[in-house]
Amino acid sequence: MDNTTEMEIKLSTSKESLKKLLDSSLLKAAMVPDSLQEKELENYYYDTASYKLFHEGIAYRIRKSDAGYVATIKTDDASQGGFSERKEYNVPVGEGAPTLEGFAELGLELDLKKLLAEEELQVLFKVLVKRQIRLLQITPETLLEMAIDKGNIVAGKSKEKIEEIEFEIVKGTKGDLFEFVAALAMEIPLFIEPRSKFKRGIDLLSNGSDYADIEEKGVKIDRTGNVETEFKKLIYYDIGVILEAQNALRDTTGLEDADRIILNRVKRLRAVVNFIKPLIEQKDYEYFHNLLAEIVDPLQQLYVLKRFMRQWDKVYKKTGTILKNNVLTERLQERRLEIMQIIKNQIESGLYARGMFKMLAWTENSHWQGAEFIQLEQFSLCRFRDWHKKLLVFEFTNEMLEEENAREMRKIIEVMVMVRRSIKIGTLDKQTFTYMKDLYRHLKILNFDIYGHKDIIAFLHGSNSRVLYRDAGLLLGWRLSEMPGAWRAVQKSWARLLGALKNKTKE
């Protein structure tokens, strides 16, 4: 790690949890004696009137502290999972006036004078914080600086509060940092802060203009790159997306849409873990498979429950003139609240953060079996052929797929669809991939909207309500009436895909 590279992770938590964090035996054991400091910092961020630095991915800051003024340039960071790794160049300045001198000598390759073309730097916004600093020796090799910042970003008349925790690597490894944060997450709920103070200030300043529109850019995959390197990039990215999505689940309002917000993102990560199984140790595979299953299960339950509710709403509207009471809706709503509470408990117990940071640590520290000389495309093509063969086992004619077989078929296609979307590699041409996505959609209808009778009957347990039994019977009857059409749609989609897959196996 060179002295111009800044590696840090930004986190947030509640005031109550912050107190628990500071009292944590894990934190106290790691704290370097007499390292506690408190500082008041004034930070001023500069750019030209046309935002030339911003568009080049550069943040220019002048910081005033007891030690004087320091001008800092930070390059655009590749922030994932709240972790950022970027270049930082610091030059002392006399009176706090911006300078372009001294950065090239530190290694900045960009010609600032040429970029600015005589445009002057001006203050965009300021950040005023009170910072509490601790040094943490978390392993013999890794030393962290922990900073707790409280203050405000001020842009004109607009203001935004800052309350965040930063862990910056002074020396050591990212793997150690992630392991440490994962251990902290076992004690308190932690959430990432995905934006730097600079990006938060730009958002505040521009109030939703194009300058603040930071979109999800995805991850660039190199087809000819090493399979381990490229899939680790993908895992890193997916974990970051999941941790950002977790922020939306911090209150009950967010929990209502938990399945929509995060379910497919966790499934995509699970699909990648299943896909790379031959390359990773069995114990690692089992740990992450079980962890992701634990997260997915209540999200999937919520997703299926909402489909129940939409179905029942259709049935009730058609029979509403006959039915006086709507008992099943009440029971479904009760169950929805129960599932939401399970998800909330998972987050507050640190399951999401602990699991994702454990995976990040593993991504940093693990070495995959026999992956040194395998290209991503080479491995992916072989694995897709393996999964094609798994699908061909389900060949059928006019016999309807049993519920268990329909579920297994959907799971196989889910892995193929999600991994193919992520890496854009496979033996599937565009048309064949379209067939597969179409079959996946119809299998979900068959699995969740037609089968699942046991799930409906489960709502009757512990109840003696004849009205509830009546409602459940009506819903089951509606599903049975829809079964022939749903099955024909699956059969038609499967016939198209089967022909395409058989042609691929001959090539």
FENTAVEN-V917593 format. One record per residue. N is the residue number from 1. RES is the residue in one letter. PHI is phi in whole degrees, -180 to 180 (none if undefined). BURIAL is b if it has 9 or more other ideal C-beta (glycine too) atoms within 8 Angstrom, else e. D_LAST is the distance of its C-alpha to the last C-alpha in Angstrom with 2 decimals. Layout:
N:RES:PHI:BURIAL:D_LAST
N:RES:PHI:BURIAL:D_LAST
This chain:
1:M:none:e:48.00
2:D:-83:e:50.04
3:N:-78:e:53.07
4:T:-104:e:51.54
5:T:-103:b:48.69
6:E:-102:b:49.53
7:M:-125:b:47.47
8:E:-151:b:48.65
9:I:-129:b:47.85
10:K:-108:b:49.80
11:L:-132:b:50.58
12:S:-140:b:52.89
13:T:-159:b:54.60
14:S:-76:e:57.65
15:K:-62:e:61.19
16:E:-64:e:61.67
17:S:-70:b:58.49
18:L:-63:b:59.49
19:K:-63:e:62.73
20:K:-64:b:60.85
21:L:-62:b:58.62
22:L:-69:e:61.69
23:D:-92:e:63.17
24:S:-63:b:60.01
25:S:-65:e:60.70
26:L:-64:b:57.35
27:L:-69:b:58.49
28:K:-64:e:62.00
29:A:-67:e:60.84
30:A:-87:b:58.71
31:M:-67:b:61.34
32:V:-73:b:63.01
33:P:-55:e:66.80
34:D:61:e:68.73
35:S:-97:b:65.63
36:L:-68:e:66.28
37:Q:-136:e:67.05
38:E:-130:e:67.59
39:K:-136:b:67.23
40:E:-112:b:67.67
41:L:-121:b:65.28
42:E:-112:b:65.40
43:N:-119:b:62.16
44:Y:-120:b:62.04
45:Y:-103:b:58.76
46:Y:-119:b:58.88
47:D:-165:b:56.94
48:T:-84:b:57.81
49:A:-63:e:58.55
50:S:-100:e:55.11
51:Y:59:b:53.29
52:K:-66:b:52.06
53:L:-67:b:51.63
54:F:-57:b:49.83
55:H:-71:e:47.26
56:E:-94:b:46.66
57:G:75:e:46.11
58:I:-120:b:49.52
59:A:-110:b:52.26
60:Y:-115:b:55.78
61:R:-131:b:58.32
62:I:-117:b:61.92
63:R:-111:b:63.13
64:K:-108:b:66.78
65:S:-142:b:67.84
66:D:-62:e:70.85
67:A:-84:e:69.46
68:G:115:e:69.56
69:Y:-108:b:66.94
70:V:-134:b:63.44
71:A:-92:b:60.95
72:T:-130:b:57.30
73:I:-115:b:54.08
74:K:-120:b:50.88
75:T:-81:b:47.47
76:D:-59:e:44.95
77:D:-94:b:43.75
78:A:-94:e:40.30
79:S:-86:b:41.65
80:Q:-141:b:39.50
81:G:62:b:41.02
82:G:79:b:44.45
83:F:-96:b:43.94
84:S:-128:b:44.36
85:E:-133:b:44.17
86:R:-150:b:45.76
87:K:-82:b:48.06
88:E:-136:b:51.76
89:Y:-125:b:54.57
90:N:-118:e:58.22
91:V:-132:b:61.26
92:P:-65:e:64.85
93:V:-129:b:66.73
94:G:-68:e:70.46
95:E:-110:e:71.30
96:G:82:e:68.00
97:A:-87:e:67.28
98:P:-67:b:63.68
99:T:-135:e:62.94
100:L:-107:e:60.10
101:E:-88:e:61.42
102:G:95:e:60.30
103:F:-76:b:56.67
104:A:-62:b:55.26
105:E:-65:e:57.14
106:L:-86:b:55.36
107:G:121:e:51.91
108:L:-68:b:51.16
109:E:-83:e:49.24
110:L:-71:e:49.81
111:D:-85:e:52.85
112:L:-65:b:54.75
113:K:-63:e:57.43
114:K:-67:e:55.00
115:L:-64:b:53.01
116:L:-75:b:56.14
117:A:49:e:57.66
118:E:72:e:61.21
119:E:-71:b:60.40
120:E:-87:e:62.35
121:L:-80:b:61.03
122:Q:-135:e:62.49
123:V:-70:e:62.47
124:L:-90:b:59.87
125:F:-162:b:60.78
126:K:-127:b:62.22
127:V:-128:b:61.31
128:L:-112:b:64.22
129:V:-137:b:63.55
130:K:-103:b:65.39
131:R:-115:b:63.27
132:Q:-111:b:63.73
133:I:-118:b:62.15
134:R:-134:b:61.50
135:L:-100:b:59.94
136:L:-126:b:57.76
137:Q:-94:b:56.92
138:I:-84:b:54.00
139:T:-143:e:52.93
140:P:-57:e:54.62
141:E:-95:e:52.12
142:T:-118:b:51.83
143:L:-115:b:54.66
144:L:-115:b:54.33
145:E:-106:b:56.61
146:M:-101:b:56.88
147:A:-123:b:58.34
148:I:-106:b:59.47
149:D:-106:b:60.01
150:K:-133:e:62.14
151:G:173:b:63.14
152:N:-146:b:62.18
153:I:-97:b:60.21
154:V:-122:b:62.60
155:A:-127:b:61.53
156:G:63:e:64.51
157:K:-91:e:65.71
158:S:-92:b:62.49
159:K:-146:b:62.13
160:E:-136:e:59.49
161:K:-75:e:60.21
162:I:-116:b:58.55
163:E:-145:e:58.32
164:E:-145:b:55.62
165:I:-118:b:55.01
166:E:-117:b:53.44
167:F:-116:b:52.33
168:E:-110:b:52.00
169:I:-79:b:50.99
170:V:-80:e:53.92
171:K:-156:e:52.23
172:G:122:b:49.47
173:T:-123:b:45.95
174:K:-67:b:44.05
175:G:-58:b:42.90
176:D:-64:b:46.57
177:L:-60:b:47.33
178:F:-65:b:44.62
179:E:-62:b:45.74
180:F:-66:b:49.30
181:V:-65:b:48.52
182:A:-61:b:46.51
183:A:-67:b:49.62
184:L:-63:b:51.87
185:A:-67:b:49.68
186:M:-72:e:50.52
187:E:-102:b:54.12
188:I:-141:b:54.02
189:P:-72:b:51.61
190:L:-122:b:50.20
191:F:-131:b:48.47
192:I:-84:b:47.03
193:E:-110:b:48.53
194:P:-73:b:45.53
195:R:-105:b:47.67
196:S:-72:b:49.95
197:K:-61:b:53.57
198:F:-63:b:52.85
199:K:-68:b:50.10
200:R:-65:b:52.30
201:G:-67:b:55.12
202:I:-62:b:53.04
203:D:-60:b:52.02
204:L:-67:b:55.67
205:L:-65:b:56.94
206:S:-87:b:54.60
207:N:53:e:54.77
208:G:89:e:51.26
209:S:-76:e:50.92
210:D:-61:e:47.82
211:Y:-66:b:48.99
212:A:-99:b:48.63
213:D:-84:e:45.33
214:I:-96:e:43.18
215:E:-95:e:39.76
216:E:-73:e:36.90
217:K:-95:e:34.79
218:G:78:e:31.91
219:V:-131:e:30.55
220:K:-86:e:28.74
221:I:-108:b:25.63
222:D:-97:e:24.53
223:R:-56:e:20.76
224:T:-91:e:21.61
225:G:-76:b:24.49
226:N:-64:b:25.12
227:V:-60:b:23.61
228:E:-66:b:27.11
229:T:-60:e:28.85
230:E:-72:b:26.60
231:F:-71:b:26.44
232:K:-66:b:30.20
233:K:-60:b:30.76
234:L:-66:b:28.99
235:I:-62:b:31.04
236:Y:-56:b:34.17
237:Y:-65:b:33.61
238:D:-62:b:32.90
239:I:-63:b:36.00
240:G:-60:b:38.06
241:V:-63:b:37.06
242:I:-64:b:37.98
243:L:-66:b:41.31
244:E:-68:b:42.14
245:A:-65:b:41.34
246:Q:-59:b:43.60
247:N:-59:b:46.51
248:A:-75:b:46.32
249:L:-102:b:46.94
250:R:-76:e:50.29
251:D:-129:e:52.36
252:T:-62:e:52.30
253:T:-60:e:51.29
254:G:-67:b:48.06
255:L:-63:b:47.41
256:E:-59:e:47.35
257:D:-111:e:44.09
258:A:-57:b:42.67
259:D:-64:b:39.54
260:R:-69:e:38.86
261:I:-74:b:39.77
262:I:-132:b:37.92
263:L:-59:b:35.81
264:N:-64:e:32.41
265:R:-71:b:33.10
266:V:-71:b:33.74
267:K:-62:b:30.71
268:R:-64:b:28.54
269:L:-66:b:30.09
270:R:-63:b:29.63
271:A:-62:b:25.91
272:V:-64:b:25.63
273:V:-61:b:27.65
274:N:-65:b:25.39
275:F:-68:b:22.26
276:I:-94:b:23.86
277:K:-48:e:25.44
278:P:-63:e:24.05
279:L:-96:b:25.80
280:I:-115:b:29.22
281:E:-64:e:31.99
282:Q:-59:e:32.24
283:K:-66:e:35.72
284:D:-68:b:34.65
285:Y:-60:b:31.77
286:E:-64:e:34.19
287:Y:-62:e:36.88
288:F:-74:b:34.86
289:H:-63:b:33.01
290:N:-68:e:36.47
291:L:-61:b:38.05
292:L:-68:b:35.57
293:A:-64:b:35.77
294:E:-64:b:39.55
295:I:-74:b:39.36
296:V:-68:b:36.80
297:D:-52:e:38.59
298:P:-68:b:41.68
299:L:-65:b:39.79
300:Q:-66:b:37.48
301:Q:-62:b:40.62
302:L:-66:b:42.16
303:Y:-60:b:39.11
304:V:-66:b:39.09
305:L:-60:b:42.88
306:K:-65:b:42.82
307:R:-67:b:40.48
308:F:-55:b:43.05
309:M:-64:b:45.79
310:R:-66:e:44.18
311:Q:-62:b:43.57
312:W:-63:b:47.11
313:D:-62:b:48.51
314:K:-64:b:47.00
315:V:-64:b:48.42
316:Y:-66:b:51.79
317:K:-65:e:52.20
318:K:-75:e:51.72
319:T:-114:b:54.21
320:G:-61:e:56.44
321:T:-73:e:59.37
322:I:-95:e:59.52
323:L:-82:b:58.77
324:K:-93:e:61.60
325:N:-114:e:60.12
326:N:-117:e:56.71
327:V:-73:b:56.61
328:L:-64:b:52.84
329:T:-59:b:52.51
330:E:-61:e:55.12
331:R:-67:b:53.30
332:L:-64:b:49.96
333:Q:-67:b:51.72
334:E:-61:e:53.33
335:R:-65:b:50.00
336:R:-59:b:48.56
337:L:-64:e:51.47
338:E:-64:e:50.90
339:I:-67:b:47.26
340:M:-59:b:48.30
341:Q:-67:e:50.89
342:I:-61:b:48.33
343:I:-64:b:46.23
344:K:-61:b:49.43
345:N:-64:e:50.41
346:Q:-61:b:47.08
347:I:-67:b:47.60
348:E:-69:e:51.26
349:S:-82:e:50.55
350:G:86:b:48.25
351:L:-60:b:45.05
352:Y:-62:b:42.93
353:A:-65:b:44.45
354:R:-60:b:44.71
355:G:-64:b:41.11
356:M:-68:b:39.69
357:F:-72:b:41.92
358:K:-64:b:41.06
359:M:-68:b:37.40
360:L:-65:b:38.36
361:A:-63:b:40.36
362:W:-63:b:37.48
363:T:-60:b:35.19
364:E:-75:b:37.81
365:N:-99:e:38.63
366:S:-81:b:35.51
367:H:-128:e:33.32
368:W:-86:b:29.84
369:Q:-72:e:28.74
370:G:67:e:26.71
371:A:-96:b:25.77
372:E:-58:e:27.61
373:F:-116:e:24.85
374:I:-106:b:21.81
375:Q:-80:b:20.70
376:L:-57:b:20.29
377:E:-65:b:16.86
378:Q:-60:b:15.64
379:F:-65:b:17.26
380:S:-65:b:16.27
381:L:-62:b:12.49
382:C:-65:e:13.08
383:R:-67:b:15.59
384:F:-63:b:13.70
385:R:-63:b:11.12
386:D:-60:e:14.43
387:W:-73:b:15.87
388:H:-60:b:13.10
389:K:-63:b:13.90
390:K:-62:e:17.53
391:L:-68:b:17.21
392:L:-65:b:15.70
393:V:-62:e:18.91
394:F:-86:b:20.85
395:E:-59:e:19.61
396:F:-148:e:22.83
397:T:-112:e:24.35
398:N:-103:e:27.90
399:E:-77:e:29.14
400:M:-72:e:29.93
401:L:-64:b:28.56
402:E:-69:e:31.40
403:E:-56:b:32.62
404:E:-64:e:31.42
405:N:-66:b:27.87
406:A:-63:b:27.83
407:R:-68:b:29.05
408:E:-66:b:26.46
409:M:-64:b:23.62
410:R:-62:b:25.21
411:K:-65:e:25.54
412:I:-64:b:21.88
413:I:-66:b:20.94
414:E:-59:b:23.89
415:V:-62:b:22.58
416:M:-64:b:19.18
417:V:-65:b:21.02
418:M:-72:b:23.75
419:V:-70:b:21.86
420:R:-60:b:19.41
421:R:-65:e:22.62
422:S:-78:b:24.18
423:I:-108:b:21.74
424:K:55:e:19.71
425:I:-129:b:16.56
426:G:160:b:13.43
427:T:-83:e:9.89
428:L:-91:b:11.99
429:D:-77:e:12.86
430:K:-59:e:16.51
431:Q:-68:e:16.36
432:T:-65:b:14.33
433:F:-64:b:16.72
434:T:-62:e:19.57
435:Y:-60:b:18.65
436:M:-67:b:18.69
437:K:-64:b:22.02
438:D:-65:b:23.41
439:L:-65:b:22.72
440:Y:-59:b:24.23
441:R:-65:e:27.29
442:H:-71:b:27.80
443:L:-68:b:27.43
444:K:-64:b:30.11
445:I:-61:b:32.33
446:L:-64:b:31.85
447:N:-69:b:32.49
448:F:-100:b:35.37
449:D:-107:b:36.96
450:I:-117:b:36.71
451:Y:-78:b:36.44
452:G:83:b:38.60
453:H:-60:e:41.67
454:K:-62:e:42.89
455:D:-65:b:43.00
456:I:-70:b:45.29
457:I:-62:b:47.46
458:A:-61:e:47.85
459:F:-69:b:49.90
460:L:-88:b:52.47
461:H:-60:e:53.25
462:G:80:e:56.86
463:S:-117:b:57.87
464:N:-110:e:60.27
465:S:-74:e:59.88
466:R:-66:e:59.51
467:V:-66:e:58.47
468:L:-65:b:55.57
469:Y:-63:b:54.46
470:R:-61:b:54.79
471:D:-62:b:52.66
472:A:-62:b:49.91
473:G:-63:e:50.01
474:L:-63:b:49.66
475:L:-67:b:46.62
476:L:-62:b:45.01
477:G:-63:e:45.85
478:W:-62:b:44.32
479:R:-62:b:41.05
480:L:-62:e:41.00
481:S:-69:e:41.63
482:E:-88:b:38.65
483:M:-61:b:36.29
484:P:-58:e:35.12
485:G:-67:e:34.16
486:A:-65:b:32.33
487:W:-67:b:30.42
488:R:-61:e:29.42
489:A:-64:b:28.11
490:V:-64:b:25.94
491:Q:-62:b:24.73
492:K:-65:e:23.87
493:S:-65:b:22.00
494:W:-65:b:20.11
495:A:-61:e:19.08
496:R:-65:b:17.58
497:L:-67:b:15.72
498:L:-58:b:14.62
499:G:-61:e:12.98
500:A:-65:b:11.10
501:L:-67:b:10.11
502:K:-65:b:9.04
503:N:-64:e:6.69
504:K:-67:b:5.29
505:T:-69:b:5.53
506:K:-81:e:3.80
507:E:-72:e:0.00
